[in-house]
Amino acid sequence: MHRLRHCVWLPTLFLPLAAQAENATYQAEPLVVTGSRYQASGWRLPFSVNRVDAEQATLGKPGVNLSEALGSVPGLVVQNRQNYAQDLQISSRGFGARSAFGIRGIKLLADGVPLSNPDGQGQAATFDLDTLERIEVLRGPFASVYGSNSGGVIQLFSRDGEGPPKVSLDTSQAAYGSSRTRVAAEGGNDRAGFIVNRSHFETNGYRDHSGAILDKTFAKLTLYPDDVSKLSLSFSELDQNDTQDPQGLTWQQVQSDRRAAAPSALQFDTRKTVDHRQFALNYERSFTAGTWQSTVYSGTRRVVQYQSIGKAFQENNPKQSGGVIDFERRFHGIGNRWIQSFDLGSNLLTVTTGLDYDYSRDDRQGYENFVGDTLGVKGNLRRDERNEVTSLSPYVQAAWQLGELELQVGLRHSEVAFEVDDRFLSNGDDSGSVTYRELTPTLGASYALLPDLNLYASWGKGLETPTLNELSYSGPDNSFGFDLKPATSEQIEVGLKARLADATSLQLALFQIDTDDELVVESASGGRSRFQNAAQTRRRGVELALESQLSDTLRSSLAYTRIDATYSKDFTSNGRLIDSGNSLPGIPARTLYSELAWQPLDGFSTAIEGLYRSKLYVEDSNTAKAAPSYALFNWQARFEQKVGAMTFNQVLRIDNLLDREYIGSVIVGDGNGRYYEPGPKRAWYVGAGVQYQFD
């Protein structure tokens, strides 16, 4: 790992630790559950896990996208497409970078409920940041304890209603015709708590044909039947009607008019409608022997999407399933686990056993996106099928504390089954099924070399199955690609966690990931991608996170990621030879985020953020124009006044303070060369709110 030799200076940082170890006092480390599944200090765990609390994630920010909250987490690349029809693009150590829409390769959870389909395709837009308590982000080998398609885990937790009842109203206006309104109520006592939140967001979009309207509802009731149990019932809803899709641009189009939509987007009026509703129940009860936790959820999702698949292409390809996607999904699942601790004298052994079951069923149709010479309308039926995806995964984990040494082991059996029932038989029968199975072990150890310095190492194997969308068009003549293999990986991570001073913490991780049968984009056009298995890939990298309370009023944070992600063997894609050593597209080699926040007095705070991202290759041969590197700065100020039972707040924010031109995200492997999705230039945001608290 010669690329990491520039970190040899790090040991010099720890020379003062031994001297201050005996008399230094520190605040307790925040507790996390992600990775270990029971409350534990992230300081002792032998893997990379970061906690982002609600204040850091939401204050002074619009509250629209998850991208606002995750900049301070190393290893993550969050690209805001400025395209609400396709959602964010999030990758963790390179997993998920190839996604043409939504989130894949990363397990996304909200209050223990998957926001990812059993096949691994997820949507971040369904979570409500207004009700956030904290976010926990797990990278590295132990992500595989959450099953297949877990290159990383992003777990969001909503707060419980507590305290005297209060109601609040917020409104904001922003650049590019954006506005948002929110109303909420919450409160609770030692027997019950509630929270209800409703928000409306609309925008014209930075680019042409990128308007969107999003309505979200979240409600949660928390009950405490007795002193040893807790029951939470929640409901979430997303209505997203006729969200416009501007699609990507060629480099020439970016240079000509970066705010333009692709001509095909206007020609076919590309757009997407989403109606998503979900119910969930979480129950936890403590017994003398241990703790029982159970999560049950169920919901529906309806999607109608108009793509820009050409009329002639559809007419000349009988296997082509049309340019309009129309499906209704019903999904449900259950997760049960038992957590038991064994007191072994001076040692403590904690064992977790569990079973996760997830199921989804799509009633899916495809239609031509034309009638005669009229484009962008629903035409003849071209696809009619039922898709079922089932995931069943038993697992066991054990954590053994042996004084200054902590050992963690885990074993999970992942089984993901796909079944297709084709009912449109005039172009042949594409019915079939495929099941992927894999055992994924994990092993980790941490050791407190000093009271303020922990060293750790972890190892694990992972499984990444194709998603339903990746299978759908990857076979012969755009049929189902049942021959696609799952990608299997082996990950190694070593690192340290240190306290450098009374209010400064450091995390450093070095990692290597070797993957066989990596799933890569073979071709992509008009919002539809074909996938294939590449030979081998290797990712090597370093992550650094530094948090410091510089004074009573000044706080800073820094997150740095360096990753070298390359193909380890030659392979052929779409008739082209892809050489060993080529970089994986969509993964920046270097990312740096920093924030400096200042709160000189009660009721006023201000902060400046900086983000640097190196260039992005856009396809496997690395010959097309790479999206250039860029650096952005954002500034925000927040004011708050209390008058009796009322609290007023105001926010002023400017993004891209220096008015830079940059490519915000890329569409990997687009067959028409429309790889680039430009980010907005300087943008303003103003918001105001009021909260009333009852006695």
C-alpha positions as a printed Julia matrix, in Angstrom:
695×3 Matrix{Float64}:
   0.0     0.0     0.0
   2.71    2.4    -1.07
   0.17    5.08   -1.98
  -0.47    5.63    1.72
   3.12    6.38    2.7
   2.3    10.09    3.05
   0.64    9.2     6.37
   3.86    8.21    8.16
   3.81   11.54   10.01
   0.71   10.56   11.95
   2.44    8.8    14.87
   4.01   12.12   15.88
   0.54   13.38   16.71
   0.26   10.92   19.58
   3.44   11.78   21.49
   1.51   13.93   24.01
  -1.05   11.2    24.71
   0.96    9.22   27.24
   1.77   12.36   29.22
  -1.83   13.54   29.43
  -3.46   10.13   29.82
  -3.66   10.12   33.6
  -5.15   13.54   34.22
  -7.18   14.3    31.07
 -10.98   14.24   31.25
 -13.25   13.86   28.26
 -16.9    13.84   27.48
 -18.4    10.4    26.93
 -18.25    9.12   23.38
 -21.61    9.12   21.57
 -23.29    5.75   21.54
 -24.05    3.94   18.28
 -25.87    0.72   17.43
 -24.93    0.31   13.76
 -22.48   -2.54   13.3
 -22.79   -4.1    16.74
 -26.64   -3.89   16.92
 -26.52   -2.98   20.62
 -25.67    0.37   22.18
 -21.91    0.74   22.34
 -19.31    3.46   22.27
 -18.0     3.96   18.75
 -14.62    4.47   20.44
 -14.28    0.74   21.24
 -15.72   -0.79   18.07
 -13.22   -2.33   15.6
 -14.61   -0.7    12.46
 -15.38    2.69   10.92
 -18.65    4.1    12.17
 -19.55    7.78   12.44
 -22.46    9.45   14.17
 -23.95   12.72   12.88
 -26.38   14.34   15.3
 -29.4    16.33   14.17
 -27.92   19.72   14.98
 -24.89   19.15   12.76
 -27.01   17.55   10.03
 -29.85   20.07    9.76
 -29.28   23.48   11.4
 -28.84   26.22    8.84
 -29.65   23.84    5.98
 -32.68   23.53    3.68
 -33.72   20.1     4.99
 -34.52   18.73    1.54
 -31.72   16.28    0.69
 -29.72   13.75    2.67
 -26.64   15.17    0.91
 -26.83   18.19    3.24
 -26.12   15.98    6.26
 -23.34   13.63    5.18
 -20.44   15.83    4.07
 -18.52   15.32    7.32
 -18.35   11.52    6.91
 -15.17   10.26    5.2
 -15.49    7.46    2.66
 -18.86    8.72    1.42
 -19.36   10.54   -1.86
 -22.78   12.19   -2.03
 -23.6    13.7    -5.4
 -26.71   15.84   -5.67
 -27.85   15.35   -9.25
 -30.13   18.43   -9.11
 -32.58   15.92  -10.55
 -35.36   14.83   -8.2
 -36.57   12.25  -10.73
 -33.39   10.22  -10.17
 -32.66   10.98   -6.47
 -29.19   11.35   -4.98
 -26.15    9.33   -5.95
 -24.3     8.03   -2.89
 -21.26    5.76   -2.85
 -19.35    4.28    0.08
 -15.73    3.4    -0.67
 -16.84    3.19   -4.29
 -19.86    0.92   -3.74
 -22.88    2.47   -5.43
 -20.96    4.8    -7.77
 -22.34    3.12  -10.9
 -26.0     3.71   -9.98
 -27.87    5.51  -12.77
 -30.69    6.39  -10.35
 -31.39    6.04   -6.67
 -28.99    4.36   -4.25
 -27.51    0.9    -4.6
 -24.64   -0.96   -2.98
 -25.44    0.74    0.34
 -27.93   -0.45    2.93
 -30.24    2.43    3.79
 -32.3     2.11    6.98
 -34.7     4.39    8.85
 -35.57    3.39   12.42
 -34.44   -0.14   11.56
 -36.72   -0.35    8.5
 -35.02   -0.84    5.11
 -35.41    2.02    2.66
 -33.79   -0.35    0.18
 -35.68   -2.99   -1.75
 -34.59   -6.6    -0.97
 -32.48   -6.47   -4.15
 -30.46   -3.5    -2.83
 -31.98   -0.6    -4.79
 -32.87    2.22   -2.41
 -34.36    5.71   -2.35
 -33.21    8.43    0.06
 -36.08   10.81   -0.73
 -38.55    8.94    1.49
 -36.88    9.93    4.78
 -37.9    13.12    6.56
 -34.89   15.11    7.84
 -37.21   17.35    9.91
 -37.71   14.55   12.46
 -34.09   13.4    12.56
 -32.38   12.54   15.84
 -29.12   11.18   14.4
 -27.48    9.4    11.47
 -25.01    6.54   11.82
 -22.73    5.61    8.91
 -20.85    2.31    8.78
 -18.13    1.49    6.23
 -15.84   -1.45    5.79
 -15.99   -5.2     6.43
 -18.69   -5.1     9.1
 -21.2    -3.6     6.68
 -21.77   -7.14    5.45
 -23.48   -8.03    8.75
 -26.47   -6.22    7.21
 -26.67   -8.66    4.32
 -26.14   -8.48    0.59
 -25.63   -5.17   -1.2
 -24.0    -3.64    1.87
 -20.91   -1.8     0.71
 -21.82    0.53    3.54
 -24.73    1.25    5.86
 -26.5     4.59    6.38
 -28.95    4.33    9.25
 -31.25    7.21   10.19
 -33.1     7.51   13.49
 -36.1     9.75   14.11
 -36.53   11.33   17.51
 -39.26   10.35   19.95
 -41.81   12.97   20.96
 -41.06   14.19   24.48
 -41.57   17.18   26.74
 -44.43   19.7    26.77
 -46.41   19.78   23.53
 -45.17   22.23   20.9
 -46.19   23.26   17.42
 -43.96   24.81   14.78
 -44.15   26.42   11.36
 -41.22   27.03    8.99
 -41.06   28.55    5.53
 -38.22   29.28    3.13
 -37.48   30.71   -0.28
 -34.42   29.93   -2.38
 -32.86   30.38   -5.78
 -34.3    28.83   -8.94
 -37.9    29.18   -7.81
 -37.49   26.93   -4.77
 -39.73   27.16   -1.71
 -40.56   24.97    1.26
 -43.17   25.02    4.01
 -43.32   22.78    7.07
 -45.82   22.35    9.91
 -45.22   20.05   12.88
 -46.39   19.11   16.35
 -44.75   16.95   18.99
 -44.61   16.21   22.7
 -44.65   13.42   25.25
 -44.19   12.15   28.79
 -42.98    8.97   30.49
 -45.94    6.98   29.13
 -46.26    8.14   25.52
 -44.9    10.53   22.92
 -45.95   11.72   19.48
 -44.54   13.59   16.53
 -46.32   14.68   13.31
 -44.57   16.48   10.47
 -45.81   17.67    7.06
 -43.69   19.45    4.45
 -44.22   20.8     0.94
 -41.28   21.54   -1.36
 -41.3    22.8    -4.91
 -38.65   24.07   -7.3
 -38.24   25.11  -10.91
 -34.77   23.55  -10.81
 -31.37   24.9   -11.78
 -31.57   23.32  -15.22
 -34.35   23.49  -17.77
 -37.0    20.79  -17.39
 -35.97   19.94  -13.8
 -38.98   21.15  -11.81
 -40.26   19.1    -8.89
 -42.94   19.05   -6.19
 -42.45   16.86   -3.11
 -44.99   16.42   -0.31
 -43.89   14.44    2.73
 -45.75   13.28    5.82
 -44.27   11.57    8.86
 -46.09   10.52   12.03
 -44.79    8.55   14.99
 -46.41    7.36   18.2
 -44.17    6.02   20.97
 -45.64    4.06   23.88
 -44.0     2.83   27.08
 -46.3     0.05   28.36
 -44.05   -0.53   31.38
 -40.55    0.18   32.62
 -38.91   -2.5    30.44
 -40.62   -2.16   27.06
 -41.08    0.36   24.28
 -43.39    0.33   21.26
 -43.14    2.72   18.3
 -45.66    3.02   15.47
 -44.75    5.15   12.47
 -46.18    6.19    9.11
 -44.36    7.9     6.26
 -45.62    9.15    2.91
 -44.04   10.7    -0.18
 -46.05   12.21   -3.03
 -43.91   13.3    -5.96
 -45.99   14.12   -9.02
 -44.66   14.71  -12.56
 -41.09   15.42  -11.48
 -39.19   16.51  -14.58
 -36.0    14.73  -15.66
 -33.49   16.93  -17.56
 -31.14   13.95  -18.17
 -27.4    14.26  -18.68
 -25.54   16.45  -21.17
 -22.59   15.85  -23.47
 -19.46   17.88  -22.75
 -20.17   20.05  -25.78
 -23.69   20.75  -24.5
 -22.3    21.66  -21.07
 -19.97   24.19  -22.67
 -22.79   25.63  -24.77
 -25.47   25.9   -22.06
 -24.9    24.18  -18.73
 -28.48   24.87  -17.61
 -30.02   23.17  -20.64
 -31.92   19.9   -20.6
 -30.98   17.16  -23.02
 -32.93   17.61  -26.3
 -34.43   14.13  -25.89
 -35.76   15.11  -22.44
 -37.77   17.91  -23.99
 -38.78   15.81  -26.99
 -40.26   13.02  -24.84
 -41.18   15.19  -21.81
 -39.23   12.83  -19.5
 -40.79   12.8   -16.05
 -41.56   10.62  -13.04
 -44.39   10.26  -10.52
 -43.9     8.49   -7.18
 -46.48    7.63   -4.52
 -44.89    5.9    -1.53
 -46.57    4.9     1.74
 -45.14    2.85    4.56
 -46.13    1.67    8.05
 -43.71    0.32   10.62
 -43.75   -1.09   14.14
 -40.74   -1.33   16.43
 -40.93   -3.22   19.72
 -38.23   -3.67   22.33
 -38.44   -5.44   25.69
 -35.81   -6.14   28.3
 -35.74   -9.42   30.21
 -33.49  -10.62   32.96
 -31.57  -12.74   30.45
 -31.4   -10.24   27.59
 -33.25   -7.95   25.2
 -35.75   -8.76   22.45
 -36.1    -6.4    19.48
 -38.6    -6.72   16.65
 -39.34   -4.6    13.56
 -42.31   -5.14   11.26
 -43.08   -3.0     8.21
 -45.32   -2.91    5.16
 -46.0    -0.47    2.36
 -46.76    0.33   -1.26
 -44.89    2.25   -3.94
 -46.33    3.34   -7.29
 -44.02    4.7   -10.01
 -44.87    6.0   -13.49
 -41.83    7.14  -15.45
 -41.57    8.48  -19.01
 -38.16    7.84  -20.58
 -36.6     8.96  -23.86
 -36.26    5.59  -25.58
 -36.41    6.38  -29.32
 -39.51    5.49  -31.34
 -37.56    3.76  -34.14
 -35.54    1.73  -31.64
 -38.72    0.41  -30.02
 -40.34   -0.39  -33.36
 -37.27   -2.3   -34.59
 -36.65   -4.25  -31.38
 -39.55   -6.53  -30.43
 -37.86   -7.35  -27.1
 -37.75   -3.65  -26.2
 -40.15   -3.07  -23.3
 -41.17    0.47  -24.19
 -40.36    3.95  -22.95
 -42.92    4.2   -20.13
 -42.38    2.33  -16.87
 -45.49    1.74  -14.77
 -45.36   -0.45  -11.69
 -47.02   -0.87   -8.33
 -44.93   -2.45   -5.6
 -46.16   -4.04   -2.41
 -43.51   -4.82    0.16
 -43.21   -6.03    3.73
 -40.68   -7.5     6.08
 -39.77   -8.44    9.62
 -36.57   -8.37   11.61
 -36.18  -10.12   14.95
 -33.12  -10.29   17.18
 -32.18  -11.45   20.67
 -29.29   -9.72   22.47
 -27.83  -11.4    25.54
 -24.81  -10.53   27.66
 -22.81  -13.04   29.71
 -20.82  -11.81   32.69
 -17.61  -13.84   32.69
 -16.0   -12.29   35.73
 -13.74   -9.53   34.49
 -14.88  -10.12   30.9
 -18.18   -9.51   29.14
 -19.54  -11.51   26.21
 -22.49  -10.13   24.22
 -24.19  -12.39   21.67
 -26.77  -11.25   19.11
 -28.8   -13.69   17.03
 -31.37  -12.61   14.49
 -33.32  -13.2    11.32
 -34.22  -10.64    8.63
 -36.94  -11.31    6.08
 -37.81   -8.85    3.29
 -40.2    -9.28    0.37
 -41.4    -7.15   -2.53
 -43.76   -7.83   -5.42
 -44.0    -5.61   -8.49
 -46.96   -5.57  -10.83
 -45.0    -4.07  -13.73
 -46.03   -2.85  -17.15
 -44.1    -1.14  -19.93
 -45.67    0.98  -22.67
 -44.51    2.71  -25.77
 -43.85    6.4   -25.14
 -45.59    7.53  -28.31
 -48.94    7.37  -30.1
 -48.51    7.88  -33.81
 -46.21   10.88  -34.17
 -46.99   12.24  -30.7
 -44.1    11.63  -28.29
 -44.08   11.56  -24.5
 -47.49    9.91  -24.09
 -48.48    6.39  -23.04
 -48.95    4.12  -26.05
 -49.24    0.38  -26.67
 -48.41   -2.23  -24.05
 -44.93   -3.75  -24.47
 -44.32   -5.42  -21.12
 -46.53   -7.1   -18.51
 -44.98   -9.14  -15.72
 -44.86   -9.86  -12.0
 -41.49   -9.54  -10.26
 -40.87  -10.97   -6.81
 -37.73  -10.46   -4.74
 -37.27  -12.29   -1.43
 -34.4   -11.95    1.03
 -33.95  -14.26    4.01
 -30.9   -13.83    6.22
 -30.16  -15.43    9.59
 -27.12  -14.11   11.43
 -25.14  -14.3    14.66
 -22.72  -11.79   16.16
 -20.56  -11.9    19.26
 -18.57   -9.22   21.08
 -16.08  -10.22   23.77
 -14.51   -7.59   26.03
 -11.23   -8.8    27.51
  -9.94   -5.83   29.44
  -8.34   -3.47   26.95
  -9.02   -5.91   24.09
 -12.37   -6.25   22.33
 -13.14   -8.97   19.79
 -16.08   -8.94   17.38
 -17.13  -11.81   15.13
 -20.13  -12.27   12.89
 -21.6   -14.71   10.41
 -24.55  -14.09    8.1
 -26.17  -16.3     5.49
 -27.69  -14.16    2.75
 -30.22  -15.62    0.33
 -31.76  -13.32   -2.29
 -34.25  -14.86   -4.74
 -35.67  -13.27   -7.91
 -38.72  -14.64   -9.74
 -40.16  -13.24  -12.97
 -43.57  -14.19  -14.35
 -43.79  -12.82  -17.92
 -47.36  -12.28  -19.11
 -46.56  -10.46  -22.35
 -45.75  -13.42  -24.55
 -45.98  -12.03  -28.08
 -42.21  -11.4   -28.04
 -41.31  -14.6   -26.19
 -41.47  -15.77  -22.59
 -38.86  -14.18  -20.31
 -40.11  -15.91  -17.18
 -37.49  -17.37  -14.92
 -35.83  -17.26  -11.55
 -32.43  -17.02   -9.94
 -31.28  -17.3    -6.33
 -28.03  -16.01   -4.87
 -26.65  -17.47   -1.64
 -23.52  -16.65    0.3
 -22.01  -16.92    3.79
 -20.35  -13.66    4.83
 -18.1   -13.9     7.91
 -16.6   -10.89    9.7
 -13.86  -10.62   12.31
 -12.5    -7.6    14.15
 -10.39   -6.64   17.15
  -9.63   -3.36   18.91
  -7.02   -2.68   21.57
  -6.62    0.33   23.87
  -2.89    0.94   23.51
  -3.34    4.04   25.67
  -6.43    5.36   27.43
  -6.77    7.81   24.58
  -5.57    5.67   21.68
  -7.36    2.65   20.27
  -5.95    0.52   17.46
  -8.18   -1.85   15.51
  -8.28   -4.24   12.58
 -11.16   -5.97   10.82
 -11.73   -8.42    7.99
 -14.82   -9.6     6.19
 -16.4   -10.99    3.05
 -19.29   -9.35    1.23
 -21.95  -10.11   -1.37
 -23.53   -7.71   -3.86
 -26.33   -9.18   -5.96
 -27.64   -7.52   -9.11
 -30.73   -5.42   -8.53
 -33.98   -6.1   -10.34
 -33.32   -3.15  -12.65
 -29.79   -4.38  -13.39
 -31.15   -7.81  -14.29
 -34.06   -6.47  -16.36
 -32.23   -5.54  -19.58
 -28.9    -7.36  -19.25
 -29.76  -10.56  -21.11
 -29.84  -11.26  -24.85
 -32.01   -8.79  -26.79
 -32.75   -6.78  -23.62
 -34.24   -9.79  -21.83
 -33.61  -10.62  -18.17
 -29.97  -11.27  -17.35
 -30.4   -14.35  -15.23
 -26.77  -15.28  -15.99
 -25.4   -12.26  -14.12
 -23.32  -13.32  -11.15
 -23.21  -11.63   -7.78
 -20.1    -9.64   -6.95
 -18.16  -11.07   -4.02
 -15.61   -9.08   -2.06
 -12.98   -9.46    0.63
 -12.25   -6.41    2.76
  -9.46   -5.57    5.18
  -9.36   -2.47    7.35
  -6.88   -1.24    9.97
  -7.15    2.0    11.84
  -6.95    4.01   15.0
  -9.2     6.23   17.08
  -7.56    8.86   19.26
  -8.23   11.85   21.46
  -5.55   14.43   20.81
  -6.68   16.99   23.38
  -9.56   17.61   25.74
 -11.95   18.32   22.87
 -10.32   16.86   19.76
 -10.93   13.41   18.29
  -9.29   11.67   15.36
 -10.24    8.62   13.32
  -7.92    7.11   10.72
  -8.68    4.04    8.58
  -6.69    2.27    5.88
  -8.56   -0.25    3.76
  -8.29   -2.65    0.85
 -11.21   -4.25   -0.99
 -10.77   -6.99   -3.62
 -13.88   -7.83   -5.63
 -14.56  -10.66   -8.05
 -17.27  -10.42  -10.74
 -17.75   -6.69  -10.14
 -21.0    -5.5   -11.72
 -20.28   -2.71  -14.21
 -22.24   -0.72  -16.78
 -21.97   -2.31  -20.23
 -24.08    0.39  -21.9
 -26.53    3.08  -20.87
 -28.95    5.13  -22.94
 -32.14    7.08  -22.31
 -32.23    6.18  -18.63
 -31.82    2.44  -19.28
 -28.63    0.52  -18.52
 -27.25   -2.93  -19.3
 -24.82   -4.55  -16.87
 -22.19   -7.24  -16.94
 -19.63   -8.84  -14.65
 -16.07   -7.51  -14.88
 -13.15   -9.72  -13.9
 -11.69   -8.18  -10.75
 -11.35   -4.81   -9.05
  -9.28   -3.46   -6.19
  -9.93   -0.46   -3.96
  -7.26    0.88   -1.64
  -7.65    3.97    0.43
  -7.3     6.07    3.53
  -9.98    7.93    5.49
  -9.35   10.65    8.04
 -11.9    12.37   10.29
 -10.97   15.13   12.72
 -13.44   16.84   15.08
 -12.36   19.62   17.41
 -14.01   22.02   19.84
 -11.41   24.76   19.48
 -13.0    26.97   22.15
 -16.32   27.5    23.88
 -17.6    29.22   20.74
 -15.58   27.69   17.88
 -15.91   24.19   16.43
 -14.21   22.58   13.42
 -14.47   19.34   11.5
 -12.52   17.8     8.65
 -13.04   14.66    6.57
 -10.54   13.43    3.98
 -10.73   10.4     1.69
  -8.09    9.07   -0.7
  -9.09    6.03   -2.76
  -7.41    4.22   -5.62
 -10.14    2.15   -7.32
  -9.0     0.2   -10.38
  -9.71   -2.87  -12.47
  -7.33   -5.7   -11.58
  -7.75   -7.64  -14.82
  -8.56   -6.85  -18.45
 -12.12   -7.43  -19.64
 -14.25   -6.65  -22.68
 -17.2    -4.29  -22.52
 -19.47   -3.55  -25.49
 -16.76   -4.75  -27.88
 -13.98   -2.69  -26.26
 -11.01   -3.96  -24.27
 -10.85   -2.39  -20.82
  -7.29   -2.5   -19.57
  -6.16   -3.6   -16.16
  -5.23   -0.53  -14.15
  -8.06    1.64  -15.49
  -9.91    3.59  -12.83
 -13.47    2.68  -11.89
 -15.74    5.5   -13.12
 -17.74    7.68  -10.77
 -15.25    7.44   -7.89
 -13.14   10.55   -7.1
  -9.59    9.74   -6.01
  -9.63   12.52   -3.39
 -12.38   14.18   -1.4
 -11.93   16.8     1.31
 -14.64   18.4     3.44
 -14.15   20.96    6.19
 -16.4    23.12    8.33
 -15.71   25.93   10.78
 -18.66   26.9    13.0
 -18.78   29.89   15.34
 -21.38   30.64   18.0
 -20.23   33.81   19.79
 -23.49   34.28   21.69
 -26.8    32.64   22.39
 -29.17   33.11   19.49
 -26.57   33.53   16.76
 -24.3    31.09   14.93
 -22.5    31.07   11.61
 -20.47   28.52    9.69
 -18.5    28.12    6.49
 -18.09   24.8     4.68
 -15.55   23.8     2.08
 -15.68   20.82   -0.29
 -13.01   19.62   -2.72
 -13.54   16.71   -5.1
 -11.01   15.46   -7.65
 -11.93   14.57  -11.23
 -14.38   11.8   -12.07
 -13.9     9.31  -14.89
 -17.22    8.7   -16.61
 -16.72    5.34  -18.35
 -14.51    2.27  -18.08
 -11.97    3.05  -20.82
 -11.13    6.39  -19.1
 -10.85    8.02  -22.55
 -13.94   10.25  -22.47
 -13.63   13.7   -20.92
 -13.44   13.31  -17.15
 -15.61   15.58  -15.03
 -13.09   18.15  -13.74
 -12.11   18.57  -10.11
 -13.69   21.41   -8.18
 -13.74   23.24   -4.85
 -16.86   24.85   -3.37
 -17.53   27.02   -0.34
 -20.88   27.48    1.41
 -21.8    29.95    4.15
 -24.73   30.12    6.53
 -25.91   32.17    9.5
 -28.71   31.37   11.93
 -30.53   33.63   14.39
 -32.86   32.68   17.22
 -35.01   34.71   19.63
 -37.17   33.52   22.55
 -40.2    35.53   23.6
 -42.18   33.79   26.33
 -43.5    30.51   24.99
 -42.49   31.34   21.43
 -39.15   30.76   19.69
 -38.35   32.48   16.4
 -35.54   31.55   14.03
 -34.13   32.92   10.78
 -31.56   31.4     8.4
 -29.51   32.92    5.61
 -27.4    30.64    3.43
 -25.32   31.01    0.27
 -24.13   27.89   -1.56
 -21.24   27.94   -4.03
 -20.11   31.22   -2.53
 -17.45   31.85   -5.21
 -19.85   31.12   -8.09
 -17.83   28.23   -9.54
 -18.91   26.14  -12.51
 -18.71   22.4   -11.8
 -20.17   19.01  -12.65
 -22.25   17.91   -9.67
 -22.64   14.26  -10.7
 -22.08   11.91  -13.62
 -24.09    9.17  -15.35
 -21.62    6.32  -15.65
 -21.29    4.73  -19.09
 -24.04    6.66  -20.89
 -24.13    5.34  -24.46
 -24.9     8.75  -25.96
 -22.05   10.49  -24.18
 -24.49   12.38  -21.94
 -22.43   11.74  -18.82
 -22.56   15.14  -17.16
 -25.06   16.7   -14.74
 -23.96   20.29  -14.02
 -24.27   21.66  -10.5
 -25.78   25.09   -9.77
 -23.77   28.28   -9.57
 -24.13   30.65   -6.61
 -27.48   30.04   -4.91
 -29.18   31.81   -2.0
 -31.54   30.49    0.64
 -33.54   32.34    3.32
 -35.79   30.76    5.89
 -37.8    31.68    8.97
 -39.76   29.75   11.55
 -41.68   29.96   14.79
 -42.35   27.43   17.53
 -44.9    27.66   20.34
 -44.51   25.49   23.43
 -47.5    24.83   25.66
 -47.16   24.78   29.44
